[in-house]
Amino acid sequence: MSNVDLSKLSYAELVELSKELERQIAGKRDEELKVLVDGFAKKVQAAGFTVDEALDALQPYASPPKRKGASAGGAAPALYRDPANAANTWSGRGRVARWLADYESQGRRRQEFKI
């Protein structure tokens, strides 16, 4: 590894060096990943399995997809519950649950159903 005295480079030179370094890193990453994948595929096939079988077996090790937006934090906890059917709940977010709107149209108060 060469020793470059970074303190002697200008800002523009450092930015350009950084961009080139990122390109080099991305290229090496792709190369090394391809070598690993090729070796994995050969080992799987030599063991008598298909690549699809191996991919299925790897599913427990895969990261869940990253979620974006407001729902990234998961489902909001239920704040209201239907006394006639405990499976009917509402978090208090978004449109009012139909079962709760029905009770309210009958003159009942939302607070009655608070958990």
N, C-alpha and C positions, 0 to 999 in steps of 0.2 A: 504494500500500500504506500503510495507516495505521500510525502508530507508537504502540503501546500500551506504557505503562511497566509491564512485567510485575512489577517489584520491588514495586509497590504493591498487587498482588493477594494475597489470602490463599491458603492451600494449597487450600482447597475451591474457590475461584474458578479457580485454575490447573488443577485436575483437571477441572472442568466445561469450561473453555476447551479443554483438550486433547481431551476427548471430542467437543466440537463441531467442532474442527479435523479430527479423524479422520473424522467424518461428512462434512464438506465435501470432504476429500481423496478419500474413496471415491466420492462423487457425481461429482466432476470427472473422476476416473480413468475411471469408467464412460462418461461423456459423451464424453471424448476418444477412448477406445478405439472407441466406436461410430462416431464420425466417421471414424477411420482405417479401420475394417473396411468401412464403406460405400464409401469411396473406393477401397479395394483391390478390392472386389467389382465395382465399376463398371469399373475399369481392366481387370480380368481378362476380363470379359464383352465389353468393347469390343474387346479383342484377339482375340476369337473362342474363348476357352477357357471351360470351366465352372469354377465355384467348387471342385467336387470335384477337378478336375485340378490346380488351383492348390494346394489343400491337400495333395495327394499330392506335388507338387513341393517343398513347404515342409518335408516330413518330415526331410530331413537337417539342417535348421536348428532343429528342435524339441529341447527338452531331454528327456533320458530321464526316465521317471517316477521320482520320489523313492522310495527303498526304505526301509522301516522295519524295526526289529527287529534281531536278531542277524545276520541274513544281509545286512545293509546293506553290510558290508565286502567282499562278494564271496565266491567259493568259497574254501575253505581249501585250501592246497596238499596234494598227495598225500604221505603219509608211508609208505605201504605199497604194494607192487606184486606182482601175481601173476606168477611166473616163467613160467607156462604161457600166459598171455595178458596182454601188457603193457597192454591197454586196461582191465584190471581194476585199479583203484586204490582206496585208502581214505585219508581224511584223518586218521583217528584220532578223529573226532568222531561222536557219535550211535551208532546201532546198528552193531555190527560187520558188515562186508561179508560176504555169504554165502560168497563164495569163500574168505575168510580163516577164517571159522568152520568151513568144511569141512576145511581143512588142520589147524586146531587140534583138531578131533574125531579126526583121524588121528594125533594125538600130536605134531604139529610145533609149533614155538614161533613166536610172533608176530614175535620179533626177526629171524628168518630172512628175513622179507619187507620189512624196513625199507629204505627207499630211501637 
